[in-house]
Amino acid sequence: MKIKTKFNLENTVYPIKRHGYNGFIKCKTCNGRGKVSINNTNKEFTCPDCCGIGGRKEWMPDRWVVCTDKISSIGKIDVELYSKKYSKDNKNVFRYMIYSTGIGSGTLWDESDLFLTSKEANLECDNRNKITYE
């Protein structure tokens, strides 16, 4: 039986994953400027709500991002056959190990989370984020 995969050994791939991040929330009082002024005067003062910082850092929920530190070549391909227990039909499921994670020990990436170009990876992140946060 011949198995056809989306990627071949040595293909450069761009993996994506869910990732939380520190977001910056603008202060509502000073609109992110860090300073406030009194009406009809030229005097500016440090914003009393954000103490001149302009906002605050806040941990934002998971978003899909391109793993720029993991861009590398395919080093290993694993094939699993999903049984009827997990799906309606027997399907081949491909997982790929990339060189940056180390051959023989590292993360196996699902085929649906790897892309041949940065543009494809970014578009898929945008689509998944749109679905998740709308």
N, CA, C and O atoms as a MOPAC input file, in Angstrom:
PM7 MOZYME 1SCF
protein

 N      0.84300 1    -1.17700 1     0.00000 1
 C      0.00000 1     0.00000 1     0.00000 1
 C      0.88900 1     1.24200 1     0.00000 1
 O      1.81600 1     1.35100 1     0.80300 1
 N      0.60300 1     2.16500 1    -0.89600 1
 C      1.36900 1     3.40300 1    -0.98700 1
 C      0.63500 1     4.49100 1    -0.19400 1
 O     -0.57100 1     4.68500 1    -0.35400 1
 N      1.37100 1     5.18600 1     0.64900 1
 C      0.79500 1     6.23900 1     1.47600 1
 C      1.28700 1     7.58300 1     0.96100 1
 O      2.49000 1     7.80200 1     0.82200 1
 N      0.35200 1     8.47700 1     0.67800 1
 C      0.69900 1     9.81100 1     0.18600 1
 C      0.55400 1    10.81500 1     1.32600 1
 O     -0.51000 1    10.92700 1     1.93500 1
 N      1.63300 1    11.54300 1     1.60800 1
 C      1.61600 1    12.53400 1     2.68500 1
 C      1.66800 1    13.93800 1     2.09500 1
 O      2.06400 1    14.13200 1     0.94500 1
 N      1.26800 1    14.89300 1     2.88900 1
 C      1.29000 1    16.29500 1     2.46100 1
 C      2.72500 1    16.81000 1     2.37700 1
 O      3.03900 1    17.63900 1     1.52300 1
 N      3.59700 1    16.32000 1     3.26500 1
 C      4.97800 1    16.76700 1     3.32300 1
 C      5.92300 1    15.59700 1     3.12200 1
 O      5.55200 1    14.44300 1     3.33500 1
 N      7.14100 1    15.89900 1     2.71300 1
 C      8.18500 1    14.89100 1     2.55700 1
 C      9.33300 1    15.23500 1     3.48500 1
 O      9.43400 1    16.36000 1     3.97500 1
 N     10.19700 1    14.26300 1     3.72300 1
 C     11.39700 1    14.53400 1     4.51500 1
 C     12.15500 1    15.68500 1     3.87700 1
 O     12.21200 1    15.80000 1     2.65300 1
 N     12.72800 1    16.52400 1     4.69700 1
 C     13.52300 1    17.68300 1     4.29500 1
 C     12.69600 1    18.89000 1     3.84800 1
 O     13.27800 1    19.94700 1     3.60200 1
 N     11.34700 1    18.78600 1     3.72700 1
 C     10.53700 1    19.96500 1     3.42400 1
 C     10.65000 1    20.96300 1     4.56700 1
 O     10.60000 1    20.57100 1     5.73300 1
 N     10.80100 1    22.24000 1     4.25500 1
 C     10.76700 1    23.27900 1     5.28400 1
 C      9.30800 1    23.56900 1     5.58600 1
 O      8.50300 1    23.74900 1     4.67300 1
 N      8.96900 1    23.61500 1     6.86600 1
 C      7.58300 1    23.83600 1     7.26600 1
 C      7.48300 1    24.94800 1     8.29600 1
 O      8.43900 1    25.25900 1     9.00800 1
 N      6.29400 1    25.53700 1     8.35100 1
 C      5.97600 1    26.60400 1     9.29500 1
 C      4.86000 1    26.09000 1    10.20800 1
 O      3.70000 1    26.04400 1     9.79700 1
 N      5.19800 1    25.70300 1    11.43800 1
 C      4.17300 1    25.19100 1    12.35000 1
 C      3.40100 1    26.31400 1    13.03400 1
 O      3.92300 1    27.40900 1    13.24300 1
 N      2.14500 1    26.02100 1    13.37900 1
 C      1.33400 1    26.96300 1    14.15000 1
 C      0.84300 1    26.26100 1    15.40600 1
 O      0.71500 1    25.03700 1    15.43700 1
 N      0.56500 1    27.05700 1    16.45600 1
 C      0.03300 1    26.49700 1    17.70100 1
 C     -0.74400 1    27.56500 1    18.44500 1
 O     -0.63400 1    28.75400 1    18.15000 1
 N     -1.52800 1    27.12500 1    19.41300 1
 C     -2.25300 1    28.06100 1    20.28500 1
 C     -1.27100 1    28.60800 1    21.30200 1
 O     -0.44300 1    27.87000 1    21.83500 1
 N     -1.36600 1    29.90800 1    21.57000 1
 C     -0.41600 1    30.51900 1    22.47900 1
 C     -1.05300 1    31.73500 1    23.14600 1
 O     -1.67600 1    32.56300 1    22.48100 1
 N     -0.89400 1    31.83400 1    24.44600 1
 C     -1.32900 1    33.02200 1    25.16100 1
 C     -0.24100 1    34.08700 1    25.06900 1
 O      0.90800 1    33.76400 1    24.76500 1
 N     -0.57200 1    35.31900 1    25.32000 1
 C      0.41600 1    36.37900 1    25.22100 1
 C      0.04200 1    37.54300 1    26.14200 1
 O     -1.10100 1    37.66200 1    26.58300 1
 N      1.02200 1    38.38700 1    26.41800 1
 C      0.77400 1    39.59000 1    27.20100 1
 C      0.28800 1    40.68700 1    26.26100 1
 O      1.00500 1    41.10900 1    25.35300 1
 N     -0.91900 1    41.13200 1    26.49000 1
 C     -1.46900 1    42.22800 1    25.69300 1
 C     -1.39200 1    43.51700 1    26.49100 1
 O     -1.27500 1    43.49400 1    27.71600 1
 N     -1.45900 1    44.64100 1    25.78800 1
 C     -1.41600 1    45.93700 1    26.44800 1
 C     -2.79100 1    46.57200 1    26.31900 1
 O     -3.28100 1    46.79000 1    25.21100 1
 N     -3.40900 1    46.86800 1    27.45000 1
 C     -4.72800 1    47.49200 1    27.48800 1
 C     -4.53400 1    48.98000 1    27.74700 1
 O     -3.97600 1    49.37000 1    28.77300 1
 N     -4.99600 1    49.81100 1    26.81300 1
 C     -4.86300 1    51.26700 1    26.97000 1
 C     -5.70300 1    51.76000 1    28.13500 1
 O     -6.80800 1    51.27700 1    28.38300 1
 N     -5.15600 1    52.72200 1    28.83100 1
 C     -5.87900 1    53.38400 1    29.92100 1
 C     -7.01900 1    54.20600 1    29.31600 1
 O     -6.81600 1    54.94200 1    28.35000 1
 N     -8.20700 1    54.07500 1    29.88600 1
 C     -9.37000 1    54.80200 1    29.36100 1
 C     -9.33200 1    56.28300 1    29.73400 1
 O     -9.88900 1    57.11500 1    29.01800 1
 N     -8.68500 1    56.61500 1    30.84100 1
 C     -8.64800 1    58.00400 1    31.29900 1
 C     -7.79200 1    58.87900 1    30.38300 1
 O     -8.20300 1    59.97100 1    29.99300 1
 N     -6.59700 1    58.38600 1    30.04400 1
 C     -5.67800 1    59.20400 1    29.23700 1
 C     -5.57000 1    58.72500 1    27.78900 1
 O     -4.81300 1    59.29200 1    27.00000 1
 N     -6.32400 1    57.68300 1    27.44100 1
 C     -6.30600 1    57.09600 1    26.09600 1
 C     -4.91400 1    56.62000 1    25.68900 1
 O     -4.53300 1    56.71200 1    24.52200 1
 N     -4.16700 1    56.11700 1    26.65400 1
 C     -2.85200 1    55.54900 1    26.37000 1
 C     -1.70800 1    56.55200 1    26.32100 1
 O     -0.57500 1    56.16600 1    26.03600 1
 N     -1.96600 1    57.81000 1    26.58600 1
 C     -0.91000 1    58.83900 1    26.53900 1
 C     -0.06500 1    58.88300 1    27.80400 1
 O      1.11400 1    59.23500 1    27.74700 1
 N     -0.64500 1    58.53300 1    28.93600 1
 C      0.07500 1    58.59400 1    30.20600 1
 C     -0.01400 1    59.95400 1    30.87000 1
 O      0.45600 1    60.13900 1    31.99300 1
 N     -0.62000 1    60.90300 1    30.17100 1
 C     -0.76900 1    62.26400 1    30.70900 1
 C     -2.19600 1    62.74500 1    30.48100 1
 O     -2.85400 1    62.35800 1    29.51500 1
 N     -2.65100 1    63.58600 1    31.37800 1
 C     -3.96300 1    64.21400 1    31.24500 1
 C     -3.78900 1    65.72600 1    31.36800 1
 O     -2.85300 1    66.20200 1    32.01000 1
 N     -4.68800 1    66.46400 1    30.75200 1
 C     -4.62700 1    67.93300 1    30.87300 1
 C     -5.97000 1    68.44200 1    31.36800 1
 O     -7.01800 1    67.83900 1    31.14100 1
 N     -5.89900 1    69.54100 1    32.03100 1
 C     -7.10700 1    70.17600 1    32.53900 1
 C     -7.64100 1    71.06500 1    31.42700 1
 O     -6.88000 1    71.75000 1    30.74300 1
 N     -8.96500 1    71.04600 1    31.25300 1
 C     -9.57900 1    71.84300 1    30.17900 1
 C     -9.14500 1    73.30000 1    30.23500 1
 O     -9.00800 1    73.88200 1    31.31200 1
 N     -8.92900 1    73.88100 1    29.05500 1
 C     -8.57700 1    75.29400 1    28.86900 1
 C     -7.24400 1    75.68600 1    29.49200 1
 O     -7.01600 1    76.87300 1    29.72500 1
 N     -6.35600 1    74.73600 1    29.77200 1
 C     -5.01300 1    75.06400 1    30.25700 1
 C     -4.00300 1    74.28900 1    29.43400 1
 O     -4.34200 1    73.30500 1    28.77800 1
 N     -2.76700 1    74.73800 1    29.47400 1
 C     -1.70100 1    74.04300 1    28.76000 1
 C     -0.94600 1    73.08200 1    29.66200 1
 O      0.04800 1    72.49200 1    29.23800 1
 N     -1.39400 1    72.91600 1    30.88400 1
 C     -0.67900 1    72.06900 1    31.82500 1
 C     -1.09300 1    70.60900 1    31.66100 1
 O     -2.27400 1    70.29000 1    31.52300 1
 N     -0.09000 1    69.73300 1    31.67900 1
 C     -0.34600 1    68.28100 1    31.62900 1
 C      0.15200 1    67.66100 1    32.92000 1
 O      1.15700 1    68.08800 1    33.48900 1
 N     -0.55700 1    66.66500 1    33.36200 1
 C     -0.21600 1    65.96300 1    34.58400 1
 C     -0.16200 1    64.46100 1    34.30600 1
 O     -0.76200 1    63.96100 1    33.35500 1
 N      0.56900 1    63.76800 1    35.15900 1
 C      0.62100 1    62.31600 1    35.05400 1
 C     -0.76500 1    61.75400 1    35.31900 1
 O     -1.44600 1    62.17500 1    36.25500 1
 N     -1.17200 1    60.81500 1    34.50300 1
 C     -2.50300 1    60.21100 1    34.64300 1
 C     -2.60900 1    59.52300 1    36.00700 1
 O     -1.74200 1    58.72500 1    36.36100 1
 N     -3.64800 1    59.81800 1    36.76600 1
 C     -3.79100 1    59.22700 1    38.08700 1
 C     -4.17900 1    57.73600 1    38.04600 1
 O     -3.95400 1    57.01200 1    39.01600 1
 N     -4.75100 1    57.28800 1    36.94500 1
 C     -5.18300 1    55.88600 1    36.86700 1
 C     -4.06000 1    54.93900 1    36.46500 1
 O     -3.94200 1    53.84800 1    37.02300 1
 N     -3.22500 1    55.34700 1    35.49400 1
 C     -2.16400 1    54.43700 1    35.02400 1
 C     -0.77100 1    54.87000 1    35.48000 1
 O      0.21700 1    54.21600 1    35.14600 1
 N     -0.68100 1    55.96700 1    36.24000 1
 C      0.58800 1    56.49500 1    36.75800 1
 C      1.58600 1    56.80500 1    35.64300 1
 O      2.79300 1    56.64300 1    35.82500 1
 N      1.08800 1    57.24600 1    34.50300 1
 C      1.96600 1    57.66200 1    33.40400 1
 C      2.40000 1    56.54700 1    32.47100 1
 O      3.12900 1    56.80100 1    31.51200 1
 N      1.97500 1    55.33200 1    32.72200 1
 C      2.39500 1    54.20600 1    31.88100 1
 C      1.56300 1    54.13300 1    30.60200 1
 O      2.05200 1    53.65500 1    29.57800 1
 N      0.34000 1    54.59000 1    30.64400 1
 C     -0.51900 1    54.58800 1    29.46900 1
 C     -1.44500 1    53.38500 1    29.39100 1
 O     -2.24600 1    53.28000 1    28.46200 1
 N     -1.34900 1    52.49000 1    30.34200 1
 C     -2.20500 1    51.30800 1    30.34700 1
 C     -1.63200 1    50.24200 1    31.25000 1
 O     -0.85700 1    50.52400 1    32.16300 1
 N     -2.03000 1    48.99900 1    30.97700 1
 C     -1.52600 1    47.89400 1    31.78800 1
 C     -1.37600 1    46.65300 1    30.91900 1
 O     -2.08100 1    46.46900 1    29.92700 1
 N     -0.44200 1    45.81800 1    31.32200 1
 C     -0.27900 1    44.53800 1    30.64000 1
 C     -1.27600 1    43.55400 1    31.23000 1
 O     -1.51700 1    43.52500 1    32.43700 1
 N     -1.83700 1    42.76100 1    30.35700 1
 C     -2.79600 1    41.77300 1    30.81900 1
 C     -2.62100 1    40.50300 1    29.99600 1
 O     -2.43100 1    40.56300 1    28.78100 1
 N     -2.68500 1    39.35800 1    30.66300 1
 C     -2.55000 1    38.08700 1    29.95600 1
 C     -3.79000 1    37.88000 1    29.10600 1
 O     -4.91200 1    37.86600 1    29.61200 1
 N     -3.57500 1    37.72000 1    27.81300 1
 C     -4.67700 1    37.54900 1    26.87500 1
 C     -4.88700 1    36.05600 1    26.61700 1
 O     -3.96200 1    35.26200 1    26.78900 1
 N     -6.07700 1    35.67800 1    26.21200 1
 C     -6.35700 1    34.25900 1    25.97700 1
 C     -5.55800 1    33.70300 1    24.80500 1
 O     -4.94500 1    34.43600 1    24.02900 1
 N     -5.59100 1    32.39200 1    24.71100 1
 C     -4.86000 1    31.71600 1    23.64200 1
 C     -5.27600 1    32.22600 1    22.27200 1
 O     -6.45200 1    32.47200 1    22.00500 1
 N     -4.28200 1    32.37400 1    21.41700 1
 C     -4.49000 1    32.74200 1    20.00800 1
 C     -3.61500 1    31.82200 1    19.18200 1
 O     -2.61700 1    31.30500 1    19.68300 1
 N     -3.96400 1    31.61400 1    17.95300 1
 C     -3.13800 1    30.82400 1    17.05300 1
 C     -2.02800 1    31.70200 1    16.51200 1
 O     -2.29000 1    32.79700 1    16.01400 1
 N     -0.78000 1    31.23200 1    16.60300 1
 C      0.38400 1    31.98100 1    16.12800 1
 C      1.32500 1    31.05200 1    15.37300 1
 O      1.31700 1    29.83900 1    15.58000 1
 N      2.13500 1    31.63800 1    14.49400 1
 C      3.17300 1    30.88400 1    13.79700 1
 C      4.35800 1    30.75600 1    14.74700 1
 O      4.79300 1    31.74700 1    15.33400 1
 N      4.87400 1    29.55600 1    14.90100 1
 C      6.00600 1    29.30800 1    15.79900 1
 C      7.29800 1    29.62400 1    15.05100 1
 O      7.91900 1    28.73100 1    14.47500 1
 N      7.69700 1    30.87900 1    15.06100 1
 C      8.87300 1    31.28800 1    14.28600 1
 C     10.15800 1    30.64300 1    14.77000 1
 O     11.11000 1    30.51500 1    14.00000 1
 N     10.20300 1    30.23700 1    16.02800 1
 C     11.39900 1    29.57900 1    16.54900 1
 C     11.46400 1    28.10800 1    16.15500 1
 O     12.48300 1    27.46000 1    16.39300 1
 N     10.40500 1    27.56300 1    15.55900 1
 C     10.35900 1    26.14800 1    15.19800 1
 C     10.38900 1    25.91800 1    13.68600 1
 O     10.26300 1    24.77600 1    13.24200 1
 N     10.55500 1    26.98000 1    12.88300 1
 C     10.59200 1    26.80900 1    11.43400 1
 C     11.81100 1    25.96500 1    11.08900 1
 O     12.94500 1    26.34700 1    11.37600 1
 N     11.56400 1    24.81500 1    10.47200 1
 C     12.64100 1    23.88000 1    10.20700 1
 C     12.19800 1    22.87200 1     9.16500 1
 O     11.14900 1    23.02600 1     8.53900 1
 N     13.01000 1    21.83800 1     8.98500 1
 C     12.72100 1    20.79300 1     8.00700 1
 C     12.10200 1    19.58400 1     8.67700 1
 O     12.33100 1    19.31800 1     9.85700 1
 N     11.31600 1    18.85800 1     7.90400 1
 C     10.73600 1    17.60700 1     8.38500 1
 C     11.86000 1    16.60600 1     8.59600 1
 O     12.68500 1    16.39600 1     7.70700 1
 N     11.89500 1    15.98900 1     9.76700 1
 C     12.93700 1    15.02400 1    10.06600 1
 C     12.41200 1    13.61000 1    10.21400 1
 O     13.16900 1    12.65100 1    10.06000 1
 N     11.12000 1    13.46100 1    10.51100 1
 C     10.55300 1    12.14000 1    10.72700 1
 C      9.06100 1    12.22800 1    10.45000 1
 O      8.43000 1    13.24100 1    10.75500 1
 N      8.49500 1    11.17900 1     9.87600 1
 C      7.06000 1    11.13000 1     9.62100 1
 C      6.50400 1     9.88200 1    10.29400 1
 O      6.97400 1     8.77300 1    10.04000 1
 N      5.51200 1    10.06200 1    11.14300 1
 C      4.82000 1     8.94000 1    11.77300 1
 C      3.44200 1     8.82100 1    11.14500 1
 O      2.78500 1     9.82600 1    10.87200 1
 N      3.01600 1     7.60900 1    10.92100 1
 C      1.69200 1     7.36500 1    10.35800 1
 C      0.92600 1     6.48800 1    11.32700 1
 O      1.41000 1     5.43900 1    11.75200 1
 N     -0.27300 1     6.92600 1    11.67000 1
 C     -1.14700 1     6.12500 1    12.52000 1
 C     -2.42400 1     5.86700 1    11.75100 1
 O     -2.87100 1     6.72100 1    10.98500 1
 N     -3.00500 1     4.72500 1    11.93900 1
 C     -4.28900 1     4.42100 1    11.33600 1
 C     -5.34200 1     4.54800 1    12.41400 1
 O     -5.37000 1     3.75300 1    13.35400 1
 N     -6.22500 1     5.56000 1    12.28500 1
 C     -7.29500 1     5.72100 1    13.26300 1
 C     -8.27900 1     4.57800 1    13.10000 1
 O     -8.73300 1     4.30100 1    11.99000 1
 N     -8.60200 1     3.93200 1    14.16600 1
 C     -9.54700 1     2.82100 1    14.11100 1
 C    -10.96700 1     3.35700 1    14.14900 1
 O    -11.19000 1     4.55400 1    14.33200 1
 N    -11.90700 1     2.47200 1    13.97700 1
 C    -13.31900 1     2.85100 1    14.02200 1
 C    -13.69600 1     3.41800 1    15.38700 1
 O    -14.67700 1     4.15100 1    15.51300 1
 N    -12.92300 1     3.08100 1    16.39200 1
 C    -13.16500 1     3.59500 1    17.73700 1
 C    -13.09300 1     5.12400 1    17.77000 1
 O    -13.82400 1     5.76400 1    18.52500 1
 N    -12.21100 1     5.71000 1    16.95000 1
 C    -12.00100 1     7.15800 1    16.97700 1
 C    -12.66700 1     7.90600 1    15.83200 1
 O    -12.89600 1     9.11000 1    15.94300 1
 N    -12.98000 1     7.23000 1    14.74400 1
 C    -13.61700 1     7.93600 1    13.63900 1
 C    -14.53900 1     6.99300 1    12.88500 1
 O    -14.52200 1     5.78200 1    13.10800 1
 N    -15.33800 1     7.55200 1    11.99900 1
 C    -16.30600 1     6.76900 1    11.24500 1
 C    -15.63600 1     5.85800 1    10.22500 1
 O    -16.14600 1     4.78000 1     9.91800 1
 N    -14.51200 1     6.28600 1     9.71100 1
 C    -13.79800 1     5.46800 1     8.73900 1
 C    -12.32900 1     5.34700 1     9.13500 1
 O    -11.80600 1     6.17100 1     9.88600 1
 N    -11.68500 1     4.32600 1     8.62900 1
 C    -10.25700 1     4.16700 1     8.92000 1
 C     -9.48100 1     5.19000 1     8.10600 1
 O     -9.47200 1     5.14100 1     6.87600 1
 N     -8.83900 1     6.10400 1     8.79100 1
 C     -8.07400 1     7.15900 1     8.12100 1
 C     -6.63600 1     7.11000 1     8.57600 1
 O     -6.34600 1     6.78800 1     9.72800 1
 N     -5.73400 1     7.43400 1     7.66300 1
 C     -4.33500 1     7.59700 1     8.04900 1
 C     -4.17400 1     8.98100 1     8.65400 1
 O     -4.63400 1     9.97200 1     8.08900 1
 N     -3.52700 1     9.04200 1     9.79200 1
 C     -3.24200 1    10.31600 1    10.43900 1
 C     -1.72900 1    10.47700 1    10.44500 1
 O     -1.00700 1     9.60800 1    10.93300 1
 N     -1.25600 1    11.58900 1     9.90300 1
 C      0.17400 1    11.81700 1     9.78900 1
 C      0.63500 1    12.80800 1    10.84500 1
 O      0.00100 1    13.83800 1    11.07400 1
 N      1.74000 1    12.48200 1    11.47600 1
 C      2.37800 1    13.39600 1    12.41600 1
 C      3.82400 1    13.53000 1    11.98200 1
 O      4.45100 1    12.56600 1    11.54200 1
 N      4.34000 1    14.73500 1    12.11400 1
 C      5.67600 1    15.03100 1    11.61300 1
 C      6.55200 1    15.56800 1    12.73600 1
 O      6.09200 1    16.33800 1    13.57800 1
 N      7.80800 1    15.16000 1    12.74500 1
 C      8.77300 1    15.72200 1    13.68200 1
 C      9.71800 1    16.59900 1    12.87300 1
 O     10.21300 1    16.18800 1    11.82400 1
 N      9.96500 1    17.80400 1    13.36400 1
 C     10.86400 1    18.70400 1    12.64500 1
 C     12.22300 1    18.73800 1    13.33300 1
 O     12.32700 1    18.51500 1    14.53900 1
 N     13.26500 1    19.02200 1    12.54700 1
 C     14.63600 1    18.95300 1    13.05600 1
 C     14.85900 1    19.80900 1    14.28600 1
 O     15.60900 1    19.40800 1    15.17600 1
 N     14.23400 1    20.97500 1    14.36900 1
 C     14.49700 1    21.87000 1    15.49300 1
 C     14.05600 1    21.28000 1    16.82200 1
 O     14.51600 1    21.71900 1    17.87700 1
 N     13.16200 1    20.28400 1    16.78600 1
 C     12.74700 1    19.66500 1    18.04500 1
 C     13.57300 1    18.42700 1    18.34800 1
 O     13.44700 1    17.85500 1    19.43100 1
 N     14.40500 1    18.00700 1    17.42900 1
 C     15.29300 1    16.88000 1    17.68000 1
 C     14.72700 1    15.57000 1    17.18400 1
 O     13.57500 1    15.23900 1    17.46700 1
 N     15.51300 1    14.83200 1    16.45700 1
 C     15.07500 1    13.53900 1    15.94200 1
 C     14.99100 1    12.54000 1    17.09600 1
 O     15.92400 1    12.41300 1    17.88800 1
 N     13.88300 1    11.84700 1    17.17800 1
 C     13.72800 1    10.82200 1    18.19200 1
 C     13.17700 1    11.32600 1    19.51000 1
 O     12.66300 1    10.53900 1    20.30500 1
 N     13.27400 1    12.59800 1    19.75000 1
 C     12.69700 1    13.14000 1    20.97500 1
 C     12.25200 1    14.55700 1    20.68400 1
 O     13.06800 1    15.42500 1    20.37300 1
 N     10.99800 1    14.78000 1    20.78300 1
 C     10.49100 1    16.11700 1    20.50500 1
 C      9.01100 1    16.07600 1    20.21500 1
 O      8.35100 1    15.05400 1    20.40400 1
 N      8.50900 1    17.17800 1    19.76300 1
 C      7.09200 1    17.31900 1    19.50300 1
 C      6.73600 1    16.74200 1    18.14900 1
 O      7.40800 1    17.00100 1    17.15000 1
 N      5.67500 1    15.95800 1    18.12800 1
 C      5.11800 1    15.51300 1    16.85700 1
 C      4.01900 1    16.49800 1    16.48700 1
 O      3.12900 1    16.76900 1    17.29400 1
 N      4.07400 1    17.02600 1    15.29100 1
 C      3.12500 1    18.03200 1    14.82400 1
 C      2.08700 1    17.37400 1    13.93600 1
 O      2.43000 1    16.56600 1    13.07400 1
 N      0.82300 1    17.71000 1    14.13700 1
 C     -0.23400 1    17.22500 1    13.25900 1
 C     -0.11100 1    17.89900 1    11.89900 1
 O      0.32400 1    19.04500 1    11.79000 1
 N     -0.50200 1    17.16900 1    10.87700 1
 C     -0.41800 1    17.67600 1     9.51200 1
 C     -1.20400 1    18.98200 1     9.34300 1
 O     -0.79900 1    19.85900 1     8.57900 1
 N     -2.32100 1    19.10700 1    10.05400 1
 C     -3.16300 1    20.30200 1     9.92300 1
 C     -2.53800 1    21.54500 1    10.55000 1
 O     -3.04700 1    22.65000 1    10.36200 1
 N     -1.43700 1    21.38100 1    11.29500 1
 C     -0.78300 1    22.51900 1    11.95100 1
 C      0.55800 1    22.88600 1    11.31000 1
 O      1.31000 1    23.68200 1    11.87300 1
 N      0.86400 1    22.31800 1    10.14400 1
 C      2.11600 1    22.60300 1     9.43500 1
 C      1.81300 1    23.14200 1     8.04600 1
 O      0.87000 1    22.69700 1     7.39100 1
 N      2.62300 1    24.11100 1     7.59800 1
 C      2.39100 1    24.74900 1     6.30400 1
 C      3.71300 1    24.95800 1     5.57300 1
 O      4.76400 1    25.11200 1     6.19600 1
 N      3.64400 1    24.95900 1     4.23900 1
 C      4.85200 1    25.09400 1     3.42400 1
 C      5.35300 1    26.53300 1     3.31600 1
 O      6.53200 1    26.75700 1     3.04400 1
 N      4.46300 1    27.51400 1     3.52600 1
 C      4.88800 1    28.91400 1     3.44000 1
 C      4.40900 1    29.69000 1     4.66500 1
 O      3.43900 1    29.31800 1     5.32500 1
 N      5.10300 1    30.74900 1     4.93600 1
 C      4.73800 1    31.63300 1     6.04400 1
 C      3.36100 1    32.25800 1     5.79700 1
 O      2.57200 1    32.42600 1     6.72700 1
 N      3.08600 1    32.59600 1     4.54400 1
 C      1.81000 1    33.22200 1     4.19100 1
 C      0.64300 1    32.28100 1     4.49900 1
 O     -0.35700 1    32.70100 1     5.08100 1
 N      0.77100 1    30.99400 1     4.10400 1
 C     -0.26900 1    30.00800 1     4.39200 1
 C     -0.47800 1    29.87500 1     5.90100 1
 O     -1.61400 1    29.82300 1     6.37200 1
 N      0.61500 1    29.82000 1     6.65000 1
 C      0.53400 1    29.66300 1     8.10100 1
 C     -0.17200 1    30.85400 1     8.74400 1
 O     -1.02100 1    30.67300 1     9.61700 1
 N      0.16900 1    32.06300 1     8.32100 1
 C     -0.46800 1    33.26200 1     8.86800 1
 C     -1.94500 1    33.33400 1     8.51200 1
 O     -2.75600 1    33.74000 1     9.34400 1
 N     -2.31000 1    32.94800 1     7.29200 1
 C     -3.71900 1    32.94700 1     6.89300 1
 C     -4.53000 1    31.96000 1     7.73700 1
 O     -5.64600 1    32.26300 1     8.16000 1
 N     -3.95900 1    30.78100 1     7.97400 1
 C     -4.65800 1    29.78600 1     8.78800 1
 C     -4.81000 1    30.27900 1    10.23400 1
 O     -5.85400 1    30.06700 1    10.85000 1
 N     -3.78300 1    30.93100 1    10.77300 1
 C     -3.88800 1    31.50900 1    12.12700 1
 C     -5.01300 1    32.52800 1    12.17000 1
 O     -5.81900 1    32.52900 1    13.10000 1
 N     -5.07300 1    33.40200 1    11.16100 1
 C     -6.14100 1    34.40800 1    11.10700 1
 C     -7.51800 1    33.74800 1    11.06100 1
 O     -8.44100 1    34.17700 1    11.75300 1
 N     -7.64900 1    32.70400 1    10.24300 1
 C     -8.93800 1    32.01000 1    10.13800 1
 C     -9.32700 1    31.34900 1    11.45300 1
 O    -10.47600 1    31.45700 1    11.88200 1
 N     -8.39400 1    30.67100 1    12.09200 1
 C     -8.70600 1    29.99200 1    13.35300 1
 C     -9.00900 1    30.99400 1    14.46300 1
 O     -9.88700 1    30.74800 1    15.29000 1
 N     -8.29700 1    32.11800 1    14.49300 1
 C     -8.57200 1    33.14600 1    15.50300 1
 C     -9.93400 1    33.78700 1    15.26800 1
 O    -10.65400 1    34.09200 1    16.21900 1
 N    -10.27900 1    33.98700 1    14.02600 1
 C    -11.57800 1    34.57400 1    13.68200 1
 C    -12.71400 1    33.67400 1    14.16800 1
 O    -13.68600 1    34.15500 1    14.75000 1
 N    -12.59000 1    32.38800 1    13.93200 1
 C    -13.60600 1    31.42000 1    14.35700 1
 C    -13.70000 1    31.36200 1    15.87100 1
 O    -14.79900 1    31.31100 1    16.42400 1
 N    -12.55700 1    31.37000 1    16.54500 1
 C    -12.51600 1    31.25200 1    17.99300 1
 C    -13.07200 1    32.47600 1    18.71400 1
 O    -13.73900 1    32.33800 1    19.73900 1
 N    -12.80600 1    33.67500 1    18.18900 1
 C    -13.14000 1    34.89400 1    18.93000 1
 C    -14.30600 1    35.69000 1    18.37800 1
 O    -14.52800 1    36.82300 1    18.80600 1
 N    -15.04700 1    35.13700 1    17.45300 1
 C    -16.23300 1    35.86500 1    16.97300 1
 C    -17.47700 1    35.42200 1    17.66900 1
 O    -18.56000 1    35.93300 1    17.38300 1

